[in-house]
Amino acid sequence: MAAAAHLTFAAKKDTFSRKEILTEMKDATTYYNANMSSNLGKALDTLVKAKRLNQVKVGVYALSASERSTLEAKLAQLG
């Protein structure tokens, strides 16, 4: 979710690919480990089923409207 949020709010992208998500995850070097790459598909499926991400088309995702609103509110609180 952090990678999706960064792509949405910092990179100003409405949609992003699985590859872009993985690249963002890898950039978080203190958090990322190699297992995350092999589990990414399952994690994305879980987030889509939980309605936190929308799958726009195969391999392309976007934050759901409700998740975007929630994250915007949290970011606003941070200042």
Number of C-alpha atoms within 10 A of each C-alpha: 16 12 16 26 19 15 20 17 14 9 10 10 13 12 17 18 17 16 12 16 22 16 13 17 20 17 12 12 9 7 9 14 11 8 8 15 15 9 10 14 13 11 14 20 14 13 17 17 12 11 15 18 22 20 21 13 10 8 12 15 21 23 25 17 13 12 17 18 12 11 17 14 11 11 11 8 8 7 5
